[in-house]
């Protein structure tokens, strides 16, 4: 009798409906993976200057970070957050233009390809000293509060390596003291470049730090899209409702090197066999098939649509001019109009 009940419980759990935005999130993940695979190809073909850092294996966490934010919110993504950037509204043409150095891109061909952002739309440009983004996000939220704005939240992404920096700790402390509506999503991909977890921190679980900071903390399986959507979406709601700052720690394995210059030879075979080493995109697609949420023809049409969008964006950016060093107006602020009219 007990065994039958358990089987029935497992069966119903397997058939349980995923998050209502599951398919939407999957398509953003698919677009991100398609785009980044194209960028890797261009990099290896010598068409991209600078590094290429992809989010393969982290798309489920990332997309959940961008999907639940609204106009007026603040998003501080990092180098593996293309899925979240796209879900938050970043056009892939902006991505293509930045990587290919187009003057028409958001950085006007002036900066590295991973530092793009659009503060006017709430997306902060990443600082290479990753832990510093927490303080920047907190400061932006405090500024919005000082201006009398309401009903906003900020979400800042971080990796477990960045969590060990001094600026990260300062930002977390300030966020809790000031009680800003902040969500921190920390992705533990088990390596800070090539440094494994046991050389990064000694606590049993990074989420244990939440209580010490004055945050509410949650851990999730970062390979499970439904879980990422449920928990991160709920954390955003709690922050918006005035609860203490939120910390979500997701466990995954980075399924590529630190960047495309890195072969990740330091990742052990044992690590690759761990449950958190699964490909979140493949798991999400399997769930779609198992639950008959979309048929094979529909899935193929989504792949073709993603490839078409990426190809069109790349083709457009490749035709556009790059900066001419002798003719550019290299002001510190993005446009001469802003320099001349600071108000």
FENNOR-V391804 format. One record per helix or strand. SS is the DSSP state (@ for helix, = for strand). FROM is the first residue (numbers start at 1). LEN is the number of residues. If there is no record, write none. Layout:
SS/FROM/LEN  SS/FROM/LEN
This chain:
@/2/14  @/22/23  @/59/9  =/74/3  @/82/7  @/92/8  =/102/1  =/118/1  @/119/3  =/123/1  @/132/15  =/154/6  @/162/3  @/166/13  =/182/7  =/191/2  =/195/2  @/197/3  @/206/8  =/216/6  @/225/16  =/246/6  @/269/4  @/275/3  @/280/11  @/296/24  =/322/1  @/336/5
